[in-house]
Amino acid sequence: MAARFYFEIANAEETIHDLVGVEAAGLEEALIEARSVIAEMAEEITGNGREPPWTLLVRNEDGWLVGRLPIRK
């Protein structure tokens, strides 16, 4: 049974919320998708390295935080 997971991008100053989410068979599949998202965006979001570090937060459909992955180049 598929579940919906939401990816938020956050640092000490702001949070960008995911209002759509992705469907995944479970947490492991959602974390694989999250790592793919990080690989695609790491270069542009980390900028010059002077801003606070970003983290990708994974939430389940109930809003619980179920994963936290640092965003690095």
DRENFI-169923 format. One record per residue: x, z, y of N, C-alpha, C in turn; residue in three letters. Coordinates in steps of 0.1 Angstrom, whole numbers, plus 5000, padded with zeros to 4 digits. Each point is the difference from the previous one (the first is absolute). Example, Ala and Ser with C-alpha at 12.3 -4.5 7.8 and 13.67 -1.06 7.14 Angstrom:
2
5132, 5078, 4943, 4991, 5000, 5012, 5009, 5000, 5012, ala
4996, 4993, 5011, 5009, 5000, 5011, 4992, 5008, 5011, ser
END
This chain:
73
5008, 5000, 4988, 4992, 5000, 5012, 5009, 5000, 5012, met
4998, 4991, 5009, 5008, 4999, 5012, 4996, 5010, 5011, ala
5009, 5004, 5007, 4998, 5009, 5011, 5006, 4994, 5013, ala
4995, 5005, 5011, 5005, 4995, 5013, 5010, 5010, 5006, arg
5011, 4994, 5005, 5011, 5008, 5006, 5002, 4995, 5014, phe
5004, 5008, 5009, 5002, 4997, 5014, 5015, 5003, 5004, tyr
5006, 4991, 5007, 5014, 5001, 5005, 5000, 5003, 5015, phe
5005, 5011, 5004, 5002, 5003, 5014, 5015, 5000, 5003, glu
5003, 4995, 5012, 5014, 5000, 5004, 5001, 5010, 5011, ile
5009, 5010, 4999, 5000, 5011, 5009, 5015, 5004, 5003, ala
5002, 5005, 5013, 5012, 5007, 5004, 4996, 5012, 5007, asn
5009, 5006, 5007, 4997, 5013, 5007, 4991, 4998, 5012, ala
4999, 4987, 5005, 4993, 4997, 5012, 4986, 4993, 4998, glu
4999, 4993, 4989, 4987, 4993, 4998, 4998, 4997, 4985, glu
4987, 4997, 4998, 4996, 4996, 4986, 4991, 4987, 5001, thr
5003, 4991, 4992, 4992, 4987, 5000, 4992, 5001, 4987, ile
4987, 5001, 5001, 4991, 5002, 4989, 4996, 4986, 4993, his
4999, 5001, 4987, 4995, 4988, 4992, 4985, 5002, 4998, asp
4992, 4991, 5006, 4986, 5002, 4998, 4994, 4992, 4988, leu
5008, 4991, 4995, 4996, 4991, 4989, 5004, 5005, 4986, val
5013, 5004, 4999, 5005, 5005, 4987, 5002, 4988, 4990, gly
5004, 5004, 4988, 5003, 4991, 4989, 4994, 5006, 4987, val
4995, 4992, 4991, 4996, 5005, 4988, 5011, 4999, 4990, glu
5001, 5011, 4992, 5011, 5001, 4990, 4994, 5007, 4988, ala
5007, 4997, 4988, 4995, 5007, 4988, 5003, 5015, 5000, ala
5010, 5004, 5008, 5003, 5014, 5001, 5011, 5002, 5010, gly
5005, 5013, 5001, 5010, 5003, 5009, 5013, 4992, 4999, leu
5004, 4998, 4987, 5013, 4993, 4998, 4999, 4986, 5005, glu
4989, 4993, 4998, 4998, 4987, 5005, 5000, 5000, 5016, glu
4993, 5010, 5005, 5000, 5001, 5015, 5014, 5002, 5006, ala
5008, 5008, 4993, 5013, 5002, 5005, 5009, 4988, 4999, leu
4998, 4992, 4990, 5007, 4987, 4999, 4996, 4991, 5012, ile
4987, 5000, 5003, 4995, 4992, 5011, 5006, 5005, 5013, glu
5001, 5014, 5001, 5005, 5006, 5012, 5015, 4996, 5002, ala
5008, 5000, 4990, 5014, 4996, 5001, 5001, 4985, 5004, arg
4991, 4992, 4995, 5000, 4986, 5005, 4997, 4999, 5015, ser
4990, 5008, 5004, 4997, 5000, 5015, 5013, 5004, 5008, val
5006, 5011, 4995, 5012, 5004, 5007, 5011, 4989, 5001, ile
5002, 4993, 4989, 5010, 4990, 4999, 4997, 4989, 5011, ala
4987, 4997, 5001, 4996, 4990, 5010, 5002, 5004, 5014, glu
4998, 5012, 5003, 4999, 5005, 5014, 5012, 5008, 5005, met
5009, 5004, 4991, 5011, 5009, 5004, 5008, 4995, 5011, ala
5004, 4988, 5000, 5009, 4994, 5011, 4993, 5001, 5013, glu
4988, 4996, 5002, 4993, 5000, 5013, 4996, 5014, 5004, glu
4997, 5009, 4992, 4995, 5013, 5004, 5011, 5010, 5003, ile
5012, 4998, 4994, 5010, 5009, 5002, 5008, 4997, 5013, thr
4998, 4988, 5005, 5006, 4997, 5013, 5015, 5002, 5001, gly
5003, 5006, 5011, 5015, 5003, 5003, 5004, 5013, 4994, asn
4992, 5008, 4994, 5003, 5012, 4993, 5000, 5012, 5010, gly
4996, 4998, 5012, 4999, 5012, 5010, 4987, 5007, 5000, arg
4990, 4993, 4995, 4987, 5007, 5000, 4998, 5009, 4988, glu
4991, 5009, 5000, 4998, 5009, 4989, 4998, 4992, 4987, pro
5005, 5006, 4989, 4998, 4992, 4987, 4985, 4999, 4996, pro
4997, 4989, 4994, 4987, 4997, 4995, 4999, 5003, 4985, trp
4987, 5004, 4996, 4997, 5003, 4987, 4987, 4993, 4996, thr
4999, 4995, 4988, 4988, 4994, 4995, 4993, 5011, 4992, leu
4988, 5003, 5004, 4992, 5011, 4994, 4989, 4993, 4991, leu
4998, 5004, 4988, 4990, 4994, 4991, 4989, 5011, 4998, val
4988, 4996, 5003, 4989, 5009, 4999, 4990, 4994, 4990, arg
4994, 5008, 4992, 4989, 4996, 4991, 4987, 4998, 5007, asn
4990, 4995, 4993, 4987, 4998, 5007, 4993, 5012, 5005, glu
5005, 5012, 4996, 4994, 5012, 5005, 5008, 5005, 5012, asp
5011, 4993, 5004, 5008, 5004, 5011, 5011, 5009, 4998, gly
5002, 5003, 4987, 5011, 5009, 4996, 5014, 4992, 5000, trp
5010, 5006, 5005, 5013, 4995, 5000, 5006, 5000, 4986, leu
5003, 4988, 4994, 5004, 5000, 4987, 5014, 4994, 4998, val
5006, 4995, 5011, 5013, 4994, 5000, 5006, 5000, 5014, gly
5013, 5001, 5001, 5007, 4999, 5013, 5013, 4993, 4997, arg
5002, 4988, 5007, 5012, 4992, 4997, 5007, 4997, 5014, leu
5013, 5003, 5001, 5007, 4997, 5013, 5001, 4985, 5002, pro
5000, 4996, 5012, 5002, 4986, 5003, 5014, 4998, 5006, ile
5008, 4993, 4992, 5014, 4998, 5004, 5004, 4986, 4998, arg
5010, 4995, 5007, 5004, 4986, 4999, 5007, 4999, 4986, lys
END
